[in-house]
Amino acid sequence: MRRAVVVGAGLAGLATAVAAADRGVAVTVLEKGDLAGGAASFSGGQVWVAANHLEAAQGIQDDLGDAERYVRAVGASHPELIDDAALHRWLTEAPRAARYFEDAGAVTWEIIPDYPDYYQDAPGSRPTGRYLTAAYDARRLGPWRERLRVSPHFPVGTTYAEILGAGLRASAFGAAREADDLSREDRLTFGTGVVAGFLAAAVERGVDILLEHAAVGLCVDDGRVTGVVAQTPDGARRILDGDVVIATSGYDWDDELAHDFLGLKPADRGSVAPRTLTGDGIRLARQAGGAVVEIPANRVPVQVGYPVDGYPGFQVAREHSLPHTFVVDRSGRRFCDDAVYWEIVKKTLQPGSPHLPCFMIWDSRHHRRYGLGPTPPGGTYPPEVVSSAPTLRELGTVLGIDGEALAATAARFSAAVASGHDPEFGRGTNTTWQRFQGDPTQQPHPNLGPVDEPPFFGMRLTMVSTGIGLTGIAVDPDGQVLTADGAPVAGLHAAGAAAAFTSSGTAYNSGFSLSRAITLGLLVAERL
């Protein structure tokens, strides 16, 4: 019997295992952590699939030509980083993968209602239909229910339909749930809900999932990968034979790789992904001669955030998109459309950027209305994270930035946005962010409001990774690992975020990563 060892029990690893088991392959999944689910379980569970079967059933018009135009437009800064064959393969096979895993019983998809592509002004975008997600009844997991990661970042048990009407912002996560046939505890949603069905499907097929087993080396015989060396929970070494599929995620928690690929020191970065993400897949592939494709740091979907108590230790900042706030660097001046996280990241992670570190500044109205992550509106901010002062000049002194320039920035910003426009940087012009990251009750604009009511608040922003590094292992369109000269590494494959995003280059849209996870999972399984 053909055997395969899958490294990583996230969505890509479990999808590969399910599809390979369906083809008669004996599959063992190695998971370094003590829980299954990986970074996908912590995610929003958005799976971007253009021209999918649910759109067709609901009469939503879409086509792959428009999807390609959209990806190319979003990745236009570095078109040379898009592998045309990989792009076509992903776009054409993702609908088949979505349908395959639904037919296999691993997932029951639903379209996230009225959720648009990030860049609504880009050619080929769609206002709804391409985002799939799923819920799952936790009771069906049996003993694996306690071995599945549950997201600390999303209100698992609540659905997108229940929160989107209020805007996708921190305060919206308190929206009341509608009654249904499952309790909040039994209904798994967001990334946790998507992964749960794949985990159950793998278990049902007899896939051997070994938790707390770290892959520490590859077995190579005459240039062919023939197995994995695993470290067991008791510290012993164990060799597992078979073709190898690397399905780990990013390098978020590895200081060396984060510095190499993002140029960030530990003081300036964090992650919302599980702490098991330490670049193991990249190191394994390199052992067998696998190459790495690098995506520019300022195009990686790093977000901005801040430290919080509890696991994993960081929170993505949604509040910078709301009214009565802006972002500055040490000069006390704004430098981008600071409602949109990737605009901040493009500027701060550019080599030699003068904008790192950067700071979120807000006033008392923002404090009263929105709070900050776990801090409720009007609540007391953690003093180790947030500073406060009666004037902007004094706040600047506390934060170590130019207070005079900060006061002038606030005066200029407040005068302009009072009429609903930001002529300097176009804050609030992204239509998706207007609807889903703003305050729909704010007039005249959901993302704009003066910053002029004392006391004032500020905090240094952290660059927060999400498990999606874009940089990763070089693969062909079907997930075969490649050397630096493009030759295949026999017996070695990669899927999910471990594989470089050559199918989309510098383009990124939420849902691309999980879409590639299921697509490469199916393609690799078929190759096995």
C-alpha positions in Angstrom: 0.0 0.0 0.0 1.2 3.5 -0.8 2.1 5.5 2.3 2.2 9.2 3.0 3.3 11.3 5.9 1.6 14.7 6.2 3.4 17.3 8.4 0.8 19.6 10.0 -2.8 19.0 11.1 -4.2 22.3 9.9 -6.7 22.7 7.0 -4.2 21.9 4.3 -2.8 18.8 6.1 -6.3 17.4 6.9 -7.6 18.1 3.4 -4.6 16.3 1.9 -5.2 13.4 4.3 -8.9 13.1 3.5 -8.4 13.1 -0.2 -5.4 10.7 -0.1 -7.2 8.3 2.1 -10.1 8.3 -0.4 -7.5 7.1 -3.0 -6.3 4.2 -0.9 -3.2 5.9 0.5 -2.3 5.0 4.1 -1.8 8.4 5.8 -0.2 9.5 9.0 -0.5 13.1 10.1 2.2 14.6 12.4 1.2 17.6 14.5 3.8 19.3 16.7 1.2 20.9 19.0 -1.1 19.2 21.4 -4.2 20.2 19.4 -5.2 19.8 15.8 -6.3 22.7 13.6 -3.2 24.8 13.1 -3.5 28.5 12.1 -6.7 27.8 10.1 -8.6 27.1 13.4 -7.6 30.6 14.6 -8.7 32.2 11.4 -12.0 33.8 10.2 -12.7 30.7 8.1 -13.0 32.5 4.9 -12.4 30.4 1.8 -12.2 32.5 -1.4 -13.4 30.4 -4.4 -14.4 32.2 -7.6 -17.2 30.7 -9.8 -18.0 28.2 -7.1 -21.0 25.8 -7.1 -23.0 27.7 -4.5 -22.9 30.9 -6.7 -24.2 28.9 -9.6 -27.0 27.4 -7.5 -28.0 30.9 -6.3 -27.8 32.6 -9.6 -24.8 34.7 -8.7 -22.9 35.6 -11.9 -19.1 34.9 -11.7 -16.4 33.6 -14.0 -12.8 32.6 -13.8 -11.7 35.2 -16.3 -12.8 38.0 -14.0 -11.2 36.2 -11.1 -7.9 36.2 -12.9 -8.2 39.9 -13.8 -8.9 40.6 -10.1 -5.9 38.7 -8.8 -3.6 40.2 -11.4 -4.8 43.7 -10.6 -4.3 43.3 -6.9 -0.8 41.8 -7.5 0.2 44.4 -10.1 3.0 45.8 -8.0 5.1 42.7 -8.7 3.6 40.8 -11.7 6.8 38.8 -12.2 6.0 37.0 -8.9 2.9 35.4 -10.3 3.4 32.0 -11.9 0.9 32.0 -14.7 0.5 28.2 -14.6 0.0 28.1 -10.9 -2.5 30.9 -11.0 -4.6 29.1 -13.6 -4.3 25.8 -11.8 -5.5 27.3 -8.5 -8.4 29.3 -10.0 -9.7 26.4 -12.1 -9.2 23.7 -9.5 -10.5 25.6 -6.4 -14.1 25.2 -7.4 -13.6 21.5 -8.0 -11.9 21.1 -4.6 -14.7 22.9 -2.8 -17.2 20.6 -4.4 -15.1 17.5 -3.9 -14.7 18.0 -0.1 -18.4 18.8 0.3 -19.4 15.7 -1.6 -16.9 13.8 0.6 -18.7 15.0 3.7 -15.8 17.0 5.1 -17.7 20.3 4.9 -21.1 21.9 4.2 -20.3 25.3 2.6 -22.3 28.5 2.8 -21.7 31.8 1.2 -20.8 34.6 3.6 -23.7 36.9 2.8 -23.0 40.1 0.9 -19.3 40.0 1.7 -17.3 41.6 -1.1 -13.8 41.2 -2.4 -11.3 43.5 -0.6 -10.7 45.7 -3.6 -14.1 46.6 -5.0 -12.6 49.1 -7.4 -10.3 46.5 -9.0 -11.3 44.9 -12.3 -13.0 41.5 -11.9 -14.1 42.1 -8.3 -17.4 40.8 -7.1 -19.7 42.2 -4.4 -20.7 38.8 -3.0 -20.4 35.1 -3.6 -16.7 34.2 -3.6 -16.4 33.8 0.2 -17.3 30.4 1.5 -17.3 29.3 5.1 -18.9 26.6 7.2 -20.3 25.7 10.6 -20.0 22.3 12.3 -21.7 20.4 15.1 -19.0 19.9 17.7 -20.9 16.9 19.1 -19.9 14.9 15.9 -16.2 15.1 16.8 -16.5 12.8 19.8 -13.2 12.6 21.7 -11.5 14.8 19.2 -13.6 17.8 20.3 -11.2 18.4 23.1 -8.2 18.1 20.7 -9.3 20.8 18.3 -8.0 24.3 18.5 -10.7 26.9 19.1 -10.1 30.4 17.9 -9.6 33.0 20.7 -9.9 35.8 18.1 -13.5 35.2 16.7 -16.7 34.6 18.6 -17.0 30.9 17.8 -20.7 29.9 17.9 -21.8 33.2 16.2 -22.1 33.3 12.5 -21.1 35.9 9.9 -24.8 36.5 9.1 -25.3 37.6 12.7 -22.5 40.1 12.9 -22.1 41.6 9.4 -25.0 43.9 9.8 -23.3 45.8 12.6 -19.9 46.0 10.7 -16.9 43.8 11.2 -15.4 45.6 14.1 -14.5 44.7 17.7 -17.8 46.0 19.1 -19.8 43.9 16.6 -18.6 40.7 18.2 -20.9 41.3 21.0 -23.9 41.0 18.7 -26.6 38.7 20.0 -27.1 35.3 18.3 -30.3 34.2 16.8 -31.7 31.0 18.3 -31.1 27.8 16.4 -31.0 24.1 17.0 -27.4 24.2 18.5 -26.1 25.9 21.5 -23.2 28.3 21.2 -20.9 25.7 22.7 -21.9 23.0 20.2 -21.9 25.2 17.1 -18.4 25.7 15.7 -18.0 28.6 13.3 -15.3 30.7 11.6 -12.0 28.9 11.1 -12.7 26.4 13.9 -15.9 25.3 12.2 -14.3 24.9 8.8 -11.4 22.8 10.2 -13.7 20.7 12.4 -15.4 18.9 9.5 -12.1 18.0 7.9 -10.8 16.7 11.1 -13.8 14.5 11.6 -13.6 13.3 8.0 -9.9 12.3 8.4 -10.7 10.4 11.6 -13.6 8.6 10.0 -11.3 7.4 7.2 -8.8 5.9 9.7 -6.1 8.6 9.2 -3.6 8.2 12.0 -3.2 11.7 13.6 -0.3 11.9 16.0 -0.3 15.0 18.2 2.8 16.3 19.9 4.9 14.7 17.2 7.3 17.2 15.7 8.9 16.5 12.3 12.6 17.2 12.9 14.2 15.7 9.7 13.6 14.1 6.4 14.9 10.7 5.2 16.5 11.0 1.8 17.7 8.1 -0.3 19.6 8.8 -3.6 17.8 12.2 -3.9 14.3 10.9 -3.1 12.5 11.8 0.1 11.4 8.5 1.7 10.1 9.5 5.1 10.2 11.7 8.2 12.1 11.6 11.4 9.6 12.6 14.2 10.3 13.5 17.8 7.7 11.9 20.0 6.2 13.4 23.2 8.8 11.5 25.3 11.7 12.9 23.3 12.4 9.7 21.4 13.0 9.6 17.6 10.8 7.7 15.3 11.0 7.2 11.5 7.8 7.1 9.5 8.2 5.9 5.9 6.3 7.3 2.9 6.0 10.2 0.5 6.1 13.4 2.5 3.7 16.4 2.4 4.7 19.5 4.2 1.5 21.2 5.3 2.8 23.5 8.1 2.0 27.2 8.0 4.2 30.2 8.5 7.3 31.3 10.4 5.6 33.8 12.8 7.2 32.7 16.0 10.8 32.2 14.7 13.0 35.2 15.3 15.5 34.3 12.7 13.1 33.7 9.8 10.9 36.6 10.7 13.9 38.9 10.6 15.1 37.3 7.3 11.7 37.6 5.5 10.1 40.6 7.2 13.0 42.6 8.5 11.4 42.8 11.9 13.0 42.5 15.3 11.1 40.8 18.2 10.2 44.1 19.8 8.3 45.2 16.7 6.4 42.1 15.9 3.9 39.5 17.2 1.4 37.0 15.8 -2.2 35.9 16.3 -1.3 32.4 15.1 -0.6 29.4 17.3 3.0 29.4 18.7 3.7 26.2 16.9 4.4 28.2 13.7 8.2 28.4 13.7 9.0 27.8 10.0 9.5 24.0 10.4 8.3 23.4 6.8 10.8 25.7 5.3 13.7 24.1 7.2 12.5 20.6 6.3 12.3 21.4 2.6 15.8 23.0 2.6 17.2 19.7 4.0 16.2 18.0 0.8 17.3 20.8 -1.5 13.9 22.5 -1.7 14.1 26.2 -2.6 12.3 29.2 -1.0 10.5 31.9 -2.9 10.5 35.3 -1.1 7.6 37.8 -1.4 8.5 41.4 -0.4 7.9 42.0 3.3 5.7 45.0 2.7 3.3 42.9 0.6 2.8 40.2 3.2 -0.6 40.2 5.0 0.8 41.3 8.3 -1.7 43.3 10.3 -1.3 45.9 13.0 -2.1 45.1 16.7 -1.0 45.2 20.3 -0.1 42.9 23.1 -2.8 41.4 25.3 -2.9 39.0 28.2 -3.6 35.4 27.4 -2.8 33.1 24.5 -1.3 33.7 22.0 -0.5 37.2 23.4 -1.5 39.6 20.6 -4.7 41.2 19.3 -5.3 42.5 15.8 -6.3 46.2 16.0 -9.6 46.8 14.2 -10.2 50.0 16.1 -7.8 52.1 13.9 -10.4 51.8 11.1 -13.1 53.5 13.3 -13.8 57.2 13.5 -11.9 59.6 15.8 -8.4 58.0 15.3 -5.4 58.1 13.0 -1.9 56.6 12.9 1.4 58.5 12.9 5.1 57.7 13.0 7.7 59.2 15.4 7.6 62.5 13.6 4.0 62.9 14.7 2.7 62.9 11.1 0.4 60.6 9.3 1.8 58.7 6.3 -1.0 56.6 4.6 -4.7 55.7 4.5 -4.6 54.5 8.1 -8.0 53.0 8.2 -6.7 50.0 6.1 -4.1 47.8 7.7 -2.3 46.8 4.6 -1.7 50.4 3.7 0.0 50.9 7.0 2.1 47.7 6.4 3.1 48.7 2.9 4.7 51.8 4.3 6.2 50.5 7.5 7.7 47.3 6.1 9.3 48.9 3.1 13.1 48.5 3.4 14.6 51.6 5.1 11.1 52.9 6.1 11.1 55.9 8.5 7.6 54.9 9.6 8.5 52.1 12.1 7.5 52.2 14.9 4.1 53.8 14.4 1.4 54.8 16.8 -2.4 54.8 16.9 -3.8 58.1 18.4 -7.4 58.6 19.4 -9.7 60.8 21.5 -12.3 60.4 24.3 -15.2 59.9 21.8 -13.4 56.8 20.4 -12.8 55.7 24.0 -16.5 56.0 24.9 -17.9 54.4 21.8 -15.6 51.6 20.9 -13.2 50.5 23.6 -10.1 48.4 22.5 -10.2 44.7 22.0 -11.1 43.2 25.4 -11.5 46.7 26.9 -15.2 47.6 26.6 -16.3 51.1 25.5 -15.5 53.6 28.2 -13.4 51.0 30.1 -10.0 51.2 31.6 -7.2 50.5 29.1 -4.2 48.4 30.3 -1.6 51.0 31.2 1.2 48.9 29.9 -0.4 49.2 26.4 -2.2 52.5 26.3 -0.9 56.0 27.3 -3.1 59.0 28.0 -2.7 62.7 28.4 -4.9 65.8 28.6 -3.2 67.3 25.5 -1.8 66.0 22.3 1.5 67.7 23.0 1.8 65.9 26.3 0.7 62.6 24.7 3.5 63.0 22.2 6.0 63.4 25.0 4.8 60.3 26.8 4.9 58.2 23.6 8.3 59.6 22.5 7.0 61.3 19.4 7.0 65.0 18.3 4.1 66.5 20.3 4.0 69.8 18.4 3.8 68.0 15.1 1.2 65.6 16.5 -1.1 68.5 17.6 -0.7 70.1 14.2 -1.5 66.8 12.5 -4.7 66.4 14.6 -5.8 69.9 13.9 -5.4 69.5 10.1 -7.0 66.0 10.1 -10.0 67.1 12.3 -10.7 70.1 10.1 -10.7 68.0 6.9 -12.7 64.9 8.1 -15.5 66.9 9.7 -16.9 67.1 6.2 -16.4 63.4 5.5 -13.2 63.5 3.4 -9.5 63.0 4.0 -7.8 64.9 1.1 -4.3 64.0 2.4 -4.4 60.2 2.3 -7.9 59.2 1.2 -8.8 57.5 4.5 -12.3 55.9 4.2 -12.2 55.6 0.4 -12.1 51.8 0.5 -15.7 50.8 0.1 -15.3 47.4 1.7 -13.7 49.1 4.8 -16.6 51.6 4.9 -19.1 48.9 5.3 -17.3 46.2 7.3 -14.7 48.0 9.3 -16.4 51.3 10.1 -19.2 52.6 12.4 -22.4 52.6 10.3 -24.0 55.0 12.8 -21.3 57.7 12.3 -22.1 60.6 10.1 -21.0 61.8 7.7 -18.6 58.8 7.2 -18.2 55.4 9.0 -14.4 55.7 9.1 -13.9 59.4 9.7 -14.2 61.6 12.8 -12.2 64.5 14.3 -9.6 63.8 16.9 -10.0 66.8 19.1 -11.8 65.9 22.3 -9.6 65.4 25.4 -8.3 63.4 27.0 -6.2 61.8 24.3 -4.9 58.2 24.0 -2.1 56.5 22.1 -0.3 53.2 21.8 2.6 51.9 19.8 1.4 49.4 17.2 2.9 46.0 16.7 3.3 44.4 13.3 1.2 41.2 13.8 1.6 38.2 11.6 -1.4 35.9 10.8 0.3 32.6 9.9 0.3 33.6 6.2 3.9 34.6 5.3 3.4 34.4 1.4 7.1 33.6 1.3 7.5 29.8 1.4 8.6 26.6 -0.2 9.0 26.6 -4.0 6.4 24.3 -5.6 5.0 23.5 -9.0 1.3 24.2 -9.7 0.4 20.7 -8.2 2.4 21.1 -5.0 5.6 19.2 -5.9 8.6 20.8 -4.1 11.2 22.3 -6.4 14.9 23.0 -6.1 16.4 26.4 -6.9 16.9 25.4 -10.6 13.3 24.2 -10.9 13.9 20.4 -10.6 11.4 18.4 -8.6 12.4 16.9 -5.3 11.1 13.3 -5.6 8.8 12.2 -2.8 8.3 15.7 -1.3 5.3 17.9 -1.7 3.9 21.1 0.1 0.4 22.4 0.6 -1.2 25.3 2.4 0.7 28.4 3.7 4.0 26.4 3.8 4.0 26.6 0.0 5.1 30.0 -1.5 2.1 32.0 -2.9 3.4 31.9 -6.5 -0.2 31.4 -7.6 -1.1 35.0 -6.6 2.3 36.7 -6.0 1.9 39.9 -4.0 -1.9 39.8 -4.4 -3.6 39.1 -1.1 -7.3 38.9 -0.2 -8.7 37.2 2.8 -9.6 33.7 1.9 -6.8 33.1 -0.6 -4.8 31.1 1.9 -7.6 28.6 2.9 -8.6 28.3 -0.8 -5.1 27.2 -1.7 -5.1 24.9 1.3 -8.0 22.8 0.1 -6.9 23.1 -3.6 -3.3 22.0 -3.1 -4.5 19.4 -0.6 -6.6 17.7 -3.4 -4.0 18.1 -6.1 -1.2 16.7 -3.9 -3.4 13.8 -2.9 -4.1 13.0 -6.5 -0.4 13.1 -7.3 0.2 10.7 -4.4 
